[in-house]
Amino acid sequence: MEKLVTSELKLGIIAGGQLGKMLVLAASNWNVNTYVLDQDEHCPASASCTVFFKGDPLNFDDVYEFGHLVDVLTLELENVNVEALKKLKSEGKRIYPDPEKLEIIQDKGLQKKFFEKINVPSSSFTLFENKQEIINSINNRNLSFPFVQKLRKGGYDGRGVSIIRSKEDLINLLDGASVIEDLVDVDKEISAIVARNELGEVKCHPTVEMEFNSNANLVEKLICPAALSEEIEKEAEDIAIKIITELNLYGILAVEMFVDKNNKIWVNEIAPRTHNSGHHTIESAITSQFEQQLRSIFNLPLGSTQLKMPAVMINLLGEPGFEGKVKYEGLTECMAIEGVKIHLYGKKITKPFRKMGHITVLATTIQEAKNKADFVKQKMKVVSW
């Protein structure tokens, strides 16, 4: 993209949360002008971008108007008005990911059908229009426990997902068009970040292992490199590459997967953007996921994904029982530890389990990184005044 060298390129980013902020910071290294669309004028990316545009990512007019301000358009979340993107694309605007691909990913039912079509391993599923249809299927003995319910649209960070193990759990059923999946007997949850550009290059970051907060169903810790055999690691990478290639997507894609008790991989879901499971790459990889996103959408050579050091990343979540202006406890103690890199997102208000930042811990061995991360997790807290 020759315009990049003129320092006049205008990159539009739909939504300005922490992913948007980190993408803005990566783009600033190349002197790219960054425009951010968000409803919150105090969102994390607002203080770092070149131009802030207040608007709703789900509003057709806001997205359409915003698109005309920039040369290239990308996003930091899937929940975007895709019709506005389609119209902008028809007028020649460069959009990553392509709106038609985004439309598939926005709908978990279409995602599952796509996985089935390209023959990647994903748990068996059935589609339902509403909660009553699910209950009827159970009563007719066409659906049995346990199963996982996912709303087809709008879910993220554990929202829109319910695990139903028995009749007593039916109180937790969500109402809306849903995917019902077989419950996988999970041994490990893993993720691979893969990028593809229009030159035909595809590169995958090393697979990470994720540990979840059981209360909030959010990633609480990730470990890289993951404790996987070479065969499983290679298979996970091959699956991620197959999905981004078959989808014909240019940009970056996070592929979340399960490894079951029999060492079989199952694809969980995908996200066409940078991802929480790739934050550690800022310090631990030669090319971060944010720089790789820029390289892929600008059609530049993809960067090396080689790991520089083992890393453990901790999500810094708002403490239960606290809501209000942010106060960080243990910051000084944690910063004194070698290899601890703290990222605070700049959110003004903390709430229980809200993502307020992340901490990457680097060390010469993964065990050393885990030990330091455990200490940091105990010391570093986000509370309120």
C-alpha positions as CSV (number, residue, x, y, z in Angstrom):
1,M,0.0,0.0,0.0
2,E,2.0,3.0,-1.3
3,K,-0.2,5.5,0.5
4,L,1.4,4.3,3.8
5,V,4.7,6.0,3.0
6,T,3.0,9.4,2.6
7,S,2.0,9.5,6.3
8,E,-1.5,10.6,5.1
9,L,-3.2,7.2,5.4
10,K,-6.3,7.4,7.5
11,L,-7.1,4.1,9.2
12,G,-10.7,3.9,10.6
13,I,-11.2,1.6,13.6
14,I,-14.8,0.7,14.6
15,A,-15.0,0.7,18.4
16,G,-12.4,2.1,20.8
17,G,-12.0,-0.4,23.6
18,Q,-8.7,-1.8,24.7
19,L,-8.2,-3.7,21.4
20,G,-8.7,-0.4,19.6
21,K,-6.3,1.4,21.9
22,M,-3.5,-1.2,21.4
23,L,-4.1,-1.1,17.6
24,V,-3.8,2.7,17.6
25,L,-0.6,2.5,19.6
26,A,0.9,0.0,17.0
27,A,-0.2,2.2,14.1
28,S,1.5,5.2,15.7
29,N,4.8,3.5,15.1
30,W,4.2,4.0,11.4
31,N,2.8,7.5,11.7
32,V,-0.6,6.3,10.5
33,N,-3.5,8.6,11.2
34,T,-6.1,6.7,13.3
35,Y,-9.8,7.5,13.4
36,V,-11.9,5.8,16.1
37,L,-15.7,5.4,16.2
38,D,-17.2,4.7,19.6
39,Q,-20.2,5.8,21.7
40,D,-18.0,6.6,24.7
41,E,-15.9,9.7,24.2
42,H,-13.8,8.5,27.1
43,C,-13.2,5.0,25.7
44,P,-9.6,3.6,26.0
45,A,-8.6,4.5,22.4
46,S,-10.0,8.1,22.6
47,A,-6.9,9.6,24.2
48,S,-4.4,8.0,21.7
49,C,-6.1,8.2,18.3
50,T,-5.7,11.1,15.8
51,V,-9.4,11.7,15.5
52,F,-12.3,10.5,17.7
53,F,-15.8,10.2,16.1
54,K,-18.7,9.7,18.5
55,G,-21.1,7.2,17.2
56,D,-22.7,3.8,17.6
57,P,-21.1,0.9,15.8
58,L,-24.6,-0.6,15.3
59,N,-26.1,2.5,13.8
60,F,-26.1,2.5,10.0
61,D,-25.7,6.2,9.5
62,D,-22.9,6.5,12.1
63,V,-20.9,3.7,10.5
64,Y,-21.6,4.9,7.0
65,E,-20.6,8.5,7.7
66,F,-17.5,7.3,9.6
67,G,-16.4,5.2,6.7
68,H,-16.3,8.2,4.4
69,L,-13.7,9.9,6.6
70,V,-11.0,7.2,6.2
71,D,-9.1,5.2,3.5
72,V,-9.1,1.8,5.2
73,L,-11.7,0.5,7.7
74,T,-11.2,-2.2,10.3
75,L,-12.8,-3.1,13.6
76,E,-12.1,-4.3,17.1
77,L,-15.4,-6.1,17.7
78,E,-17.8,-8.1,15.6
79,N,-21.0,-6.4,16.7
80,V,-21.1,-3.8,13.9
81,N,-23.7,-2.7,11.4
82,V,-22.8,-4.9,8.5
83,E,-25.3,-3.3,6.1
84,A,-23.4,0.0,6.3
85,L,-20.1,-1.8,5.7
86,K,-21.6,-3.5,2.6
87,K,-22.7,-0.2,1.2
88,L,-19.3,1.3,1.8
89,K,-17.7,-1.7,0.1
90,S,-19.9,-1.3,-2.9
91,E,-18.6,2.3,-3.2
92,G,-15.0,1.1,-3.2
93,K,-14.0,1.4,0.4
94,R,-11.4,-1.0,1.6
95,I,-12.8,-2.9,4.6
96,Y,-11.1,-5.6,6.7
97,P,-12.6,-8.1,7.4
98,D,-14.8,-8.1,4.3
99,P,-18.5,-7.5,5.3
100,E,-19.7,-10.8,3.8
101,K,-17.1,-12.7,5.9
102,L,-18.0,-10.7,9.0
103,E,-21.7,-11.6,8.4
104,I,-20.9,-15.3,8.7
105,I,-18.8,-14.8,11.9
106,Q,-21.4,-12.6,13.5
107,D,-23.8,-15.5,13.5
108,K,-22.6,-18.5,15.5
109,G,-25.1,-20.7,13.6
110,L,-23.5,-19.7,10.2
111,Q,-20.1,-20.2,11.8
112,K,-21.0,-23.8,12.7
113,K,-22.4,-24.4,9.2
114,F,-19.1,-23.1,7.8
115,F,-17.0,-25.4,10.0
116,E,-19.2,-28.3,8.8
117,K,-18.8,-27.3,5.2
118,I,-15.0,-27.1,5.2
119,N,-14.7,-30.3,7.4
120,V,-12.9,-28.9,10.4
121,P,-13.7,-30.7,13.7
122,S,-16.4,-28.9,15.7
123,S,-19.0,-30.4,18.1
124,S,-22.4,-31.6,16.7
125,F,-25.0,-28.9,16.8
126,T,-28.7,-28.0,16.2
127,L,-30.2,-24.6,15.5
128,F,-33.3,-23.3,17.4
129,E,-35.3,-20.1,17.0
130,N,-36.1,-19.6,20.7
131,K,-36.1,-21.0,24.2
132,Q,-39.5,-22.7,23.9
133,E,-38.2,-24.7,20.9
134,I,-35.3,-26.0,23.0
135,I,-37.7,-27.0,25.8
136,N,-40.0,-28.7,23.4
137,S,-37.1,-30.7,22.0
138,I,-36.1,-31.8,25.4
139,N,-39.6,-32.8,26.3
140,N,-39.8,-34.8,23.0
141,R,-36.6,-36.5,23.9
142,N,-34.8,-35.2,20.8
143,L,-32.4,-33.2,22.9
144,S,-30.6,-34.7,25.9
145,F,-28.4,-33.3,28.7
146,P,-25.7,-32.0,28.9
147,F,-25.4,-29.4,26.2
148,V,-24.1,-25.9,25.5
149,Q,-26.4,-23.1,24.4
150,K,-25.0,-20.1,22.5
151,L,-27.0,-17.2,21.2
152,R,-26.4,-16.9,17.5
153,K,-25.7,-13.2,17.7
154,G,-24.4,-10.6,20.1
155,G,-22.5,-12.8,22.6
156,Y,-18.9,-12.1,23.7
157,D,-16.7,-12.5,26.7
158,G,-18.8,-15.4,28.0
159,R,-22.1,-13.5,27.5
160,G,-24.7,-15.3,25.5
161,V,-23.5,-18.7,26.5
162,S,-25.1,-21.1,29.0
163,I,-24.0,-24.6,29.9
164,I,-27.1,-26.9,30.7
165,R,-26.1,-30.0,32.5
166,S,-29.4,-31.1,33.9
167,K,-33.1,-30.2,34.1
168,E,-32.3,-28.0,37.1
169,D,-30.1,-25.8,34.8
170,L,-33.0,-25.0,32.5
171,I,-33.6,-21.9,34.5
172,N,-30.4,-20.6,32.9
173,L,-31.7,-21.1,29.3
174,L,-31.3,-17.9,27.2
175,D,-34.2,-16.7,25.0
176,G,-33.3,-16.1,21.4
177,A,-32.1,-17.8,18.2
178,S,-29.5,-20.3,19.4
179,V,-26.9,-22.9,18.6
180,I,-27.2,-26.0,20.8
181,E,-23.9,-28.0,20.9
182,D,-22.7,-31.2,22.4
183,L,-20.7,-30.5,25.5
184,V,-17.0,-31.4,24.9
185,D,-15.1,-33.1,27.7
186,V,-12.5,-30.4,27.8
187,D,-8.9,-31.0,28.9
188,K,-7.5,-27.7,27.6
189,E,-8.8,-24.6,26.0
190,I,-6.4,-23.2,23.4
191,S,-6.3,-20.4,20.9
192,A,-4.3,-19.6,17.7
193,I,-4.0,-16.2,16.1
194,V,-3.5,-16.4,12.4
195,A,-3.1,-13.6,9.8
196,R,-3.4,-13.5,6.0
197,N,-2.7,-10.8,3.5
198,E,-3.6,-10.3,-0.2
199,L,-0.1,-11.4,-1.2
200,G,-1.1,-14.9,-0.2
201,E,1.0,-15.0,2.9
202,V,-0.4,-16.8,6.0
203,K,1.3,-16.9,9.4
204,C,0.2,-18.2,12.8
205,H,1.4,-17.2,16.2
206,P,2.3,-20.1,18.6
207,T,-0.8,-21.7,20.2
208,V,-1.7,-20.5,23.7
209,E,-3.4,-22.3,26.5
210,M,-6.2,-20.4,28.3
211,E,-7.5,-20.7,31.8
212,F,-10.9,-19.2,32.6
213,N,-12.5,-17.5,35.5
214,S,-15.4,-19.8,36.5
215,N,-17.5,-17.0,37.8
216,A,-17.3,-14.6,34.8
217,N,-16.5,-17.1,32.1
218,L,-13.6,-14.8,31.0
219,V,-10.1,-15.7,30.1
220,E,-8.2,-15.2,33.4
221,K,-4.7,-16.5,32.4
222,L,-3.0,-17.6,29.2
223,I,0.2,-19.6,28.8
224,C,2.6,-19.5,25.9
225,P,3.9,-21.8,24.7
226,A,1.1,-24.2,25.5
227,A,1.8,-27.6,27.1
228,L,0.9,-29.5,23.9
229,S,2.6,-32.2,21.9
230,E,4.2,-31.2,18.6
231,E,1.4,-33.1,16.8
232,I,-1.4,-31.2,18.6
233,E,0.4,-27.9,18.2
234,K,0.8,-28.6,14.4
235,E,-2.8,-29.7,14.0
236,A,-4.1,-26.6,15.8
237,E,-2.0,-24.3,13.5
238,D,-3.2,-26.2,10.4
239,I,-6.8,-25.8,11.5
240,A,-6.4,-22.1,12.0
241,I,-4.7,-21.7,8.6
242,K,-7.4,-23.8,6.9
243,I,-10.2,-21.7,8.4
244,I,-8.7,-18.3,7.4
245,T,-7.9,-19.6,3.9
246,E,-11.2,-21.3,3.2
247,L,-13.0,-18.2,4.5
248,N,-10.9,-16.2,2.1
249,L,-10.4,-13.6,4.8
250,Y,-7.7,-10.9,4.7
251,G,-6.7,-9.6,8.1
252,I,-6.3,-11.4,11.4
253,L,-8.4,-14.2,12.9
254,A,-8.5,-15.7,16.4
255,V,-9.4,-19.4,16.4
256,E,-10.5,-20.7,19.8
257,M,-10.3,-24.5,20.2
258,F,-10.8,-27.3,22.8
259,V,-8.5,-30.3,23.3
260,D,-10.6,-33.1,24.8
261,K,-9.5,-35.8,27.2
262,N,-8.6,-38.0,24.2
263,N,-6.3,-35.3,22.7
264,K,-8.8,-34.5,20.0
265,I,-9.1,-30.9,18.8
266,W,-12.5,-29.3,18.4
267,V,-13.0,-25.7,17.0
268,N,-15.1,-23.6,19.4
269,E,-15.5,-20.3,17.6
270,I,-13.6,-17.6,15.7
271,A,-13.2,-13.8,15.9
272,P,-12.0,-11.7,12.9
273,R,-9.9,-9.3,15.0
274,T,-7.1,-9.2,17.5
275,H,-8.0,-11.2,20.6
276,N,-7.5,-11.3,24.3
277,S,-5.5,-14.5,23.8
278,G,-2.9,-12.7,21.8
279,H,-2.0,-9.8,24.1
280,H,1.2,-11.4,25.3
281,T,2.6,-11.0,21.8
282,I,3.3,-7.3,22.4
283,E,6.3,-8.3,24.5
284,S,6.8,-12.1,23.9
285,A,6.8,-12.3,20.0
286,I,8.9,-10.6,17.3
287,T,5.6,-9.3,15.8
288,S,2.7,-8.5,18.0
289,Q,-0.9,-9.4,16.9
290,F,-1.6,-5.7,16.5
291,E,1.3,-5.1,14.2
292,Q,0.3,-8.2,12.3
293,Q,-3.2,-7.0,11.9
294,L,-1.8,-3.8,10.3
295,R,0.6,-5.7,8.1
296,S,-2.3,-7.9,6.9
297,I,-4.8,-5.2,6.1
298,F,-2.2,-2.9,4.5
299,N,-1.1,-5.9,2.4
300,L,2.5,-5.7,3.7
301,P,4.8,-8.7,4.3
302,L,3.7,-10.5,7.4
303,G,6.0,-10.3,10.4
304,S,7.8,-13.1,12.2
305,T,5.6,-14.9,14.8
306,Q,8.7,-16.4,16.6
307,L,8.4,-16.4,20.3
308,K,11.2,-14.4,22.0
309,M,10.5,-15.6,25.6
310,P,8.0,-17.8,27.4
311,A,5.1,-15.8,28.7
312,V,2.1,-15.9,31.0
313,M,-0.6,-13.3,30.6
314,I,-3.1,-12.4,33.3
315,N,-6.3,-10.4,32.7
316,L,-6.7,-7.6,35.2
317,L,-10.3,-7.8,36.2
318,G,-12.4,-5.6,38.4
319,E,-12.6,-7.1,41.9
320,P,-16.0,-8.5,43.0
321,G,-17.8,-6.0,45.3
322,F,-16.2,-2.9,43.9
323,E,-17.8,-0.4,41.5
324,G,-16.7,3.2,40.9
325,K,-13.6,5.2,40.3
326,V,-10.5,3.0,39.7
327,K,-7.8,2.3,42.3
328,Y,-5.0,-0.1,41.6
329,E,-3.5,-2.0,44.5
330,G,-0.1,-3.7,44.4
331,L,1.1,-1.8,41.3
332,T,4.5,-0.8,42.7
333,E,5.3,-4.3,44.1
334,C,4.5,-5.9,40.8
335,M,6.5,-3.5,38.7
336,A,9.5,-4.3,40.8
337,I,9.5,-7.9,39.5
338,E,11.7,-8.6,36.5
339,G,9.8,-9.4,33.4
340,V,6.4,-8.0,34.5
341,K,4.8,-5.8,31.9
342,I,1.6,-4.0,33.0
343,H,-1.0,-2.6,30.6
344,L,-3.8,-0.5,32.0
345,Y,-6.6,0.3,29.6
346,G,-7.6,3.6,31.1
347,K,-11.2,2.8,31.9
348,K,-12.5,5.3,34.4
349,I,-15.0,3.1,36.2
350,T,-14.4,-0.4,37.5
351,K,-17.1,-3.1,37.9
352,P,-16.9,-6.7,39.0
353,F,-15.0,-8.8,36.4
354,R,-14.7,-5.9,34.0
355,K,-11.5,-6.1,31.9
356,M,-9.4,-3.2,33.2
357,G,-6.0,-4.2,31.9
358,H,-3.6,-7.1,31.4
359,I,-0.2,-8.1,32.7
360,T,2.3,-10.1,30.7
361,V,5.0,-12.0,32.7
362,L,8.2,-13.0,30.8
363,A,10.8,-15.4,32.0
364,T,13.4,-17.8,30.7
365,T,11.2,-20.8,31.5
366,I,7.4,-21.2,31.5
367,Q,7.5,-22.4,35.1
368,E,9.3,-19.3,36.2
369,A,6.8,-17.2,34.4
370,K,3.9,-19.1,36.0
371,N,5.4,-18.6,39.5
372,K,5.8,-14.9,39.0
373,A,2.3,-14.6,37.5
374,D,0.8,-16.4,40.5
375,F,2.4,-13.8,42.8
376,V,1.3,-10.9,40.6
377,K,-2.3,-12.3,40.5
378,Q,-2.4,-12.3,44.3
379,K,-0.9,-8.8,44.7
380,M,-2.4,-6.7,41.9
381,K,-6.0,-5.8,42.4
382,V,-8.5,-3.3,40.8
383,V,-10.8,-1.8,43.4
384,S,-12.6,1.5,43.7
385,W,-12.3,4.6,45.9
